[in-house]
Amino acid sequence: MLPLDFSSVSNHDTLMKKKMKMLEKEISLIKEEVTKVGHMHPGTLSLQKRSHGGEYHQLSYSFDGKGHTHYVRSGDVDEVRESVANYRKFRELTNCWIELEIAFAKCRREETSGSSHR
C-alpha cells in the first residue's frame, strides 16, 4: 500500500485561507468606500426641450416600482448631478461587495466540505 500524501490537501487549505483573507480585506475596503459616498439619488438627469422653445433639466428615476420625473431648477443641477453620480458609485460598490461575498461564501463552503472529507 502506498503512503498517503496530504501535502496537496494542506496546500489547498493554505491557498483557500489566503483567498478568504484577501476577500475579507477587499470587502472591508468596499465597506469603507460606501461610507464615504455622499448624498445620493437614483436616476438620470437630462436636458429637455420645451415645445415653445428653451430648455430645462429633468430628473427621471424609478423607485418602489414606480416611475418618477421631476423638474430641476438650474441652480440645483450641479447638486442633483453629483447625487446621481454618487448613487451610481454606491450601486457599483454594493454590486462588487455582493460579488465578493458570494466568492467568500463559496470558499467557506469548499473549506468546510473539504475538511469533512478528511
Backbone torsions as a table, in degrees:
resi	resn	phi	psi	omega
1	MET	NA	136.0	-178.8
2	LEU	-78.6	146.2	176.8
3	PRO	-68.8	146.0	179.4
4	LEU	-79.0	136.8	179.8
5	ASP	-110.3	108.0	-178.7
6	PHE	-97.0	5.7	-177.3
7	SER	-62.6	-37.6	179.7
8	SER	-68.1	-32.8	177.3
9	VAL	-66.6	-45.8	-178.5
10	SER	-68.8	-34.2	175.0
11	ASN	-62.6	-41.8	177.9
12	HIS	-61.2	-44.8	179.1
13	ASP	-61.8	-42.5	179.8
14	THR	-64.0	-45.1	178.5
15	LEU	-63.0	-40.0	179.9
16	MET	-64.5	-43.2	179.0
17	LYS	-63.7	-40.6	178.3
18	LYS	-64.4	-42.0	179.7
19	LYS	-63.9	-42.7	179.8
20	MET	-64.7	-40.6	178.9
21	LYS	-63.4	-41.7	178.2
22	MET	-63.2	-43.5	179.0
23	LEU	-62.6	-42.8	178.5
24	GLU	-61.1	-39.7	179.7
25	LYS	-65.5	-44.6	178.5
26	GLU	-62.5	-40.6	177.7
27	ILE	-61.3	-43.6	179.6
28	SER	-61.6	-42.1	178.7
29	LEU	-63.6	-40.2	179.0
30	ILE	-65.7	-41.2	177.8
31	LYS	-57.8	-41.6	178.0
32	GLU	-62.0	-44.8	-179.7
33	GLU	-63.1	-37.9	179.6
34	VAL	-61.0	-38.8	-178.9
35	THR	-69.2	-17.6	-179.4
36	LYS	-89.4	-10.5	179.7
37	VAL	-67.7	130.6	-178.9
38	GLY	-78.7	-156.5	178.3
39	HIS	-59.0	142.2	-176.2
40	MET	-137.2	159.1	178.3
41	HIS	-152.5	132.8	177.0
42	PRO	-72.2	158.7	171.2
43	GLY	121.2	-170.5	177.5
44	THR	-131.3	144.9	177.7
45	LEU	-105.5	125.4	-178.0
46	SER	-132.7	157.3	177.2
47	LEU	-96.7	123.8	-177.4
48	GLN	-110.4	149.5	176.9
49	LYS	-100.0	135.1	176.4
50	ARG	-81.4	148.9	-178.9
51	SER	-64.7	-30.0	-179.0
52	HIS	-98.5	16.6	178.8
53	GLY	100.9	156.3	-178.8
54	GLY	92.2	173.3	-178.1
55	GLU	-137.6	158.4	175.2
56	TYR	-149.7	159.9	178.4
57	HIS	-95.9	142.5	-179.9
58	GLN	-132.9	136.2	174.9
59	LEU	-102.4	123.3	179.4
60	SER	-120.4	135.8	178.8
61	TYR	-161.0	163.2	173.4
62	SER	-114.9	138.6	176.5
63	PHE	-152.8	135.1	178.9
64	ASP	57.0	37.5	176.7
65	GLY	77.1	7.8	-178.3
66	LYS	-124.9	141.9	175.6
67	GLY	-85.5	143.8	-179.3
68	HIS	-136.4	145.7	170.6
69	THR	-136.2	140.2	-179.7
70	HIS	-137.2	139.7	171.8
71	TYR	-70.8	138.6	178.6
72	VAL	-119.5	122.1	178.2
73	ARG	-63.6	148.9	-177.6
74	SER	-57.9	-33.3	178.9
75	GLY	-71.1	-16.5	-178.8
76	ASP	-102.1	-3.0	-173.5
77	VAL	-58.6	-47.7	-177.9
78	ASP	-62.0	-42.2	179.5
79	GLU	-64.5	-44.3	179.3
80	VAL	-65.9	-42.2	178.7
81	ARG	-58.8	-43.6	178.7
82	GLU	-65.5	-41.6	179.0
83	SER	-63.1	-39.2	178.0
84	VAL	-66.9	-42.8	178.1
85	ALA	-63.5	-39.9	178.5
86	ASN	-63.5	-39.7	178.6
87	TYR	-64.4	-42.1	178.2
88	ARG	-60.6	-43.7	178.5
89	LYS	-63.6	-43.0	178.0
90	PHE	-57.4	-45.7	-179.9
91	ARG	-64.1	-42.3	177.7
92	GLU	-60.8	-45.4	-179.9
93	LEU	-64.0	-44.8	-178.3
94	THR	-69.4	-34.3	175.2
95	ASN	-63.6	-42.3	177.5
96	CYS	-64.0	-42.4	178.7
97	TRP	-58.0	-46.0	-179.6
98	ILE	-63.5	-43.1	177.2
99	GLU	-57.9	-44.8	179.5
100	LEU	-65.2	-39.7	179.1
101	GLU	-64.9	-37.7	177.3
102	ILE	-64.3	-44.7	178.6
103	ALA	-63.2	-40.6	179.3
104	PHE	-63.9	-44.5	179.8
105	ALA	-62.5	-38.8	178.6
106	LYS	-63.5	-45.1	177.8
107	CYS	-60.5	-43.7	-178.9
108	ARG	-62.3	-42.3	178.6
109	ARG	-65.1	-41.4	178.5
110	GLU	-63.5	-40.7	179.3
111	GLU	-64.3	-43.6	-179.7
112	THR	-67.1	-45.0	-178.3
113	SER	-69.8	-33.2	178.6
114	GLY	-68.3	-39.1	-178.5
115	SER	-73.9	-24.2	-179.8
116	SER	-78.1	-14.0	-179.2
117	HIS	-93.4	3.9	-178.7
118	ARG	-95.0	NA	NA
